[in-house]
Structures are given as structure tokens and as C-alpha cells.
């Protein structure tokens, strides 16, 4: 039973090894001393505690647990058979009943009797039908052999807890929140000593101690992040369903104050020799002005689905129609397509990644395929963002 569970967790992406398995087996051995087996609740809590080391894998754990031990789980049948054999043995031999458990027939008779004799509501206590206390009938109380009547159960079974999937928002392969993005973006740093030297108390104390009490004042420059970041975001059209995710990324990046420089601009589907300061796509900024303001050592993050009609990316005539050249009423000698503009961007910003919110199963689309040739592309999730940051820092 343990090993199928272990290998199923491993295949689902939960990072576990034989170390965690041995810890789990040791814990179960300790807990089962003096009794036959662990309850499903105990098994759920102990296995999650020993086998899962990060809360972001709790949802994957719950999915596997319900798959194996749920109502139609693969391993559920063996549990059910063991449980039924145990129960039949108990009720055939009333002397073996656990403390506080009443046989079903007697429990039903007792319930009917109390229902006839009870007067009004009852809260607490150990006899009448009501709430709280340790009575076998009612809800919000504690009785191992009782029957819940009304209300909600206080001690849900492990199966129901797992099926609720309370931890699904912690998954980093699908979910994004501002806090998680901030944690990922903090890895985008290159600390350098800059500015005017300032008095450094810890180093002064250390130097004075090394000099046997002879004071030595130490001044040091503060270490600041030398990373400059530029964010280009696709807006409107097919990006509308992903607007919330992109907004969270922008909010997190904008709130970060440890970058040396941070800038952001917008485009729609493709860059046609210009970007825009706001999402309303007014007042275009030519790429040459963008390159002048943001030097080539800036780390560029492009966010977009890269999913458009092929002519929007590849047709020079379409690019000319949407470019600033048309606005200036002059025809360039060699009209450029959107793909040409993206190549310009890549030639200027050598450290560039593309974050794509579109599911990877669609990444064989023609325009996505063409842009993947130019930019390292990652899925817009926390895991994808961390991989992209490693790419920007040259650590992949």
C-alpha cells in the first residue's frame, strides 16, 4: 500500500526520495504501536507531513490521495474489505466494542426513545439530542460512536479534506499571485557596491576587536542591485482572458524597489517599430527612442500570447500600415514586418525572455513558433518565471 502511493506521488511531480519514505515508515511504525492500524485521517496527516516538504505540492498530494483512497480509489477496495471484516467481527462480538461505541440497533432504539422524551433544545451535555457536548446524537460535539443530526460535522474525514483541494491556489505551475511573483523577481539581482562610503558599525566593532581594543573606523559603500528591468506587455484582443495574470505580474514588478531601473510599455499583438506608454495605445514611442533611453544591459521581459494571424507578424505591408512611418506619411525604402521589429528588439537587448500565458499545447502555432526562434519562451507561471529569471542571469 505504501509503495504504490509513494511512486504515484513521485510521478505526479512531488519531489520525494527514499529519505522521506523511510521517515514516513518510521513514523507509522511509532504511531501504530499498541493498535492494529492507522485511521484514514491519521494516515492522511502523517503521510503529508513526512512526504511533502513544500506547501505548493499539497494540492498534488491531495489529488493523488483522492485518486488512490477516494470512493473509487485503486487502494480503497482493500481498505474497505479490511474495514468491513473488522466491523463485522466487532458487532458479532459486542464485548470487543471500543469504548463509547454502541451497536447500530441499540443506537437507533436509543435515538427514538430520546426523540420522544426530549423537551425543547439542548446544548452541551452527554445525553439529549443537541449541539456540542458528547451526546451520541446531534452535531458540533465529540462522540466516536455517535450520529450527526443537522449542522456540519466537526471532524471531516481525510478524503473529504483532500477533495476540497484547499491548497490548489499554491500550485506554482498554474497559479500566480503578487506575493509569489515578488519572491521570484527578487532572484533577479546583481548586487554591487555603489554610492558614498558610510560608517559601518559591525565591521568597525570587528576591526577594533582584532586590534586588541585600538579603535579603527570602517566605512563601506552599500550594496545595491545593479539590474535594470524593462517590461513589454501585449494588451487587448486575445490577451484579454489573461489580463488578470499579466496585471499581477506588472503590479509585483512595479512594487519592487530593488531594481536600479524599471520601465514598462505596451504593444498589441506585434511591435511595429514602436511601443506605447499606456494600454490605450496612444502616443507611440519609436524603437530608436526606446533603445536610447534603455541601454543594452537592460533585462527585457516580454509578456504576450504571441498568437495572431500570420500576416500580422510576417507581412511587411501590414507592418507598414500599423507603423509610425504611415503616421509620418512617408514610405520607407524597405517596409518592415512585425517580426523584423522583434528582431531589432532582440539585437539591442541581448538578455531577453518571453513569458507566454497561452497553454503550451498551442505553442506549435505559426506565429508562436517563429517568435520562439528569437526569444527564449516560458509559460507565465511562477515556475516559468523562475526559469526565465535564471535565463536572464545566465544560470540555465
Secondary structure as GFF3:
##gff-version 3
##sequence-region A 1 396
A	DSSP	alpha_helix	2	11	.	.	.	ID=ss1
A	DSSP	alpha_helix	18	31	.	.	.	ID=ss2
A	DSSP	alpha_helix	40	51	.	.	.	ID=ss3
A	DSSP	three_ten_helix	55	57	.	.	.	ID=ss4
A	DSSP	alpha_helix	58	69	.	.	.	ID=ss5
A	DSSP	alpha_helix	76	92	.	.	.	ID=ss6
A	DSSP	three_ten_helix	94	96	.	.	.	ID=ss7
A	DSSP	alpha_helix	104	117	.	.	.	ID=ss8
A	DSSP	beta_strand	130	131	.	.	.	ID=ss9
A	DSSP	beta_strand	137	139	.	.	.	ID=ss10
A	DSSP	beta_strand	147	148	.	.	.	ID=ss11
A	DSSP	alpha_helix	158	164	.	.	.	ID=ss12
A	DSSP	three_ten_helix	168	170	.	.	.	ID=ss13
A	DSSP	alpha_helix	178	185	.	.	.	ID=ss14
A	DSSP	beta_strand	191	199	.	.	.	ID=ss15
A	DSSP	alpha_helix	201	210	.	.	.	ID=ss16
A	DSSP	beta_strand	219	225	.	.	.	ID=ss17
A	DSSP	beta_strand	228	234	.	.	.	ID=ss18
A	DSSP	three_ten_helix	237	242	.	.	.	ID=ss19
A	DSSP	alpha_helix	243	255	.	.	.	ID=ss20
A	DSSP	beta_strand	261	267	.	.	.	ID=ss21
A	DSSP	beta_strand	274	276	.	.	.	ID=ss22
A	DSSP	beta_strand	284	286	.	.	.	ID=ss23
A	DSSP	alpha_helix	287	293	.	.	.	ID=ss24
A	DSSP	beta_strand	299	303	.	.	.	ID=ss25
A	DSSP	alpha_helix	310	314	.	.	.	ID=ss26
A	DSSP	alpha_helix	316	322	.	.	.	ID=ss27
A	DSSP	alpha_helix	324	327	.	.	.	ID=ss28
A	DSSP	alpha_helix	338	348	.	.	.	ID=ss29
A	DSSP	beta_strand	352	356	.	.	.	ID=ss30
A	DSSP	three_ten_helix	360	362	.	.	.	ID=ss31
A	DSSP	alpha_helix	366	374	.	.	.	ID=ss32
A	DSSP	beta_strand	376	379	.	.	.	ID=ss33
A	DSSP	alpha_helix	382	392	.	.	.	ID=ss34
###
